[in-house]
Amino acid sequence: MDCNVLKTEVRNMSSLSDTSPLVRRLRPSSASSRSASGSSFLIDTHFAGGNAIIESINGDMVRLRPDPRDSAGECYAWAIRVRGAGGKSLTFNFSAQNPVGMYGPTVSLDEGVTWRWLGNPDGSLDSFRCAFPQKAPSVRLAFGIGYTDLHWQRFCGRVSRHQSFVREDLLCMSRKGRAVPRMHVGRIDGKAKHRAILTARHHACEALPNFALEGLVLAVLTDDETGGWFRENVELALLPFMDRDGVEDGDHGIGRRPHDHHRDYGELCLYPETKALREFALRWSNQRLEFMADLHCPWIRGNAHEQLCQVAHQDPEMHATQQQFDHGLATTRRGPLPYHQTLAQAYGHDWQNPPHPSADICATEWFSKLPGMHLATSFEIPYAHCSGVRVSADPVRAFGQDLARAIRSFLQTRTQDVPMAKIYFDPSDPRPTAAAPIEPTPRNVTHHKHRGGSPLVPRGTLSGVATPPLVIHTKKQAQSKPSRS
């Protein structure tokens, strides 16, 4: 196998040592570690998002596999840290699951803050070779781009100055005592005409949706027509980590026994995050919760899993509404990730109809039954390859901005004069019932329209940096793999 050489320049790596404040904030996960016999390098998973079972190290050959933990079925999520391998070339062979995607693994030289694709010129599904830069004391490798609470807190710090339009809140505490964040964006004074909820990480390993949520927030704060409309008319509630512990611990999260967070909306509610979200949604909706989107990633490779699309709803009326939203999103799209309304598959096609017990209800099924809900849908954002475009953080943020424009178009075209049933909150009942609404308790936040002057976020930028499309032409397609249940 040819050696894939990291070409990323190493800058100030000494400032990111294990004793730095950036690293000390990370909670270690319980996983394996192993050092090479007669060598100085160490491979471990004791960092936020770490996952792997290191089976053996023989010379420059590392044998490992993903750690499924409590997930049933095949698992592809893995993330490791290699220290002390500067100037060495190592080959990594996976003993199970074939967890290497079209562009190989992702690489981080700054303790997981930023990631890039290593490359996969041979198209291997179960191995890769990496040449470590001489001056890189710590390198992380993973199946895909990572995103943990550290990233979210850094993003919150960048937008916190917009206190009239952004509010950080707490959804609940996780099983392991971690704070589960909730962010409100837009018109947050309690007087918004529309309300919407967007969720991510019901499956812990699916990290890219968090970048889409960042892009959505930036769209709301941008000094343009769409941003101004949101700040005047819509309050968004964003839930970035629906499996809070799984994200930090590096769990696969898909197919947890007896069911995962995505399927935790039936009578048997296991997880604090889903229980708290259901209670919050019923209290907060107040007849104005009209849109809900649950963001996911599909399998790591394969034609059916390399398209950005909605997952078709089983309800024919809701599916028809999805097609209307598809049209608006395809029309208003400006970002580099292709999205075409024809990509939305019919319910029951391929992996979009996974078998699951009838008692298990997913998030979109539950939200679709809320009175007044126009559309409860889910999106699949490909891990690496999206219809000819290589996926990275900025293109996914751009999709979040595209999603904001599509939500605006959708809510503006839906009639607001249809009488809606009122909502009654009963925590013992997993499904909403009709009765009197519960008014939200507004915070002491004064709503201000942006009236010109310096822009909130400059037009045409993501975090202030222009992001041209990254178009990749491939000669062959990777093998397809059935999706998770």
Number of C-alpha atoms within 10 A of each C-alpha: 10 10 14 18 14 17 10 12 10 15 11 10 15 14 12 16 15 12 9 11 11 15 17 12 12 16 13 17 19 14 19 17 18 17 18 16 11 8 11 10 17 17 23 21 26 21 25 27 30 28 29 25 21 22 14 14 19 11 12 13 15 20 16 20 23 24 22 22 16 16 18 18 12 19 24 22 28 27 27 25 22 21 17 19 22 17 11 13 16 18 17 17 18 20 14 13 15 17 26 26 27 25 24 27 27 22 28 21 24 22 20 23 15 15 22 19 23 23 20 20 14 13 18 17 19 17 22 24 23 20 18 24 21 12 16 21 20 25 22 24 25 26 24 30 26 28 24 22 20 17 16 18 11 11 15 16 10 11 19 13 12 12 14 19 27 23 20 15 14 11 21 18 16 17 13 8 10 12 17 22 21 19 17 19 24 27 29 27 17 19 14 18 15 22 26 23 21 20 23 27 26 29 25 27 28 29 24 27 30 28 25 26 27 26 26 26 26 25 30 29 25 24 20 18 11 19 24 19 15 26 25 20 16 24 27 26 23 24 24 26 27 26 26 26 23 22 26 24 22 29 28 27 28 27 21 20 11 12 21 23 25 24 27 24 25 18 13 13 17 16 16 18 24 22 17 15 20 20 16 14 18 24 19 20 24 20 23 19 25 22 22 24 21 23 25 26 22 21 24 24 26 20 15 18 25 24 23 25 21 26 24 23 25 14 12 12 10 18 22 14 18 23 17 13 22 21 17 20 23 17 16 15 20 15 20 21 27 17 24 16 19 12 15 20 19 16 16 13 12 12 19 18 16 12 9 12 8 7 12 19 19 18 25 19 18 18 26 20 15 24 22 21 20 21 26 26 25 22 18 21 28 28 29 25 26 22 18 15 19 21 28 20 21 24 23 24 27 29 28 24 29 26 25 26 24 22 20 17 17 20 19 11 9 11 8 14 6 8 9 14 15 18 22 16 21 13 13 7 10 19 17 21 17 13 11 12 17 16 12 12 10 10 10 9 14 12 18 12 12 19 9 9 7 9 13 19 19 16 13 13 16 20 17 10 10 11 17 11 15 14 15 13 9 11 5 8 11 16 12 14 14 15 18 16 18
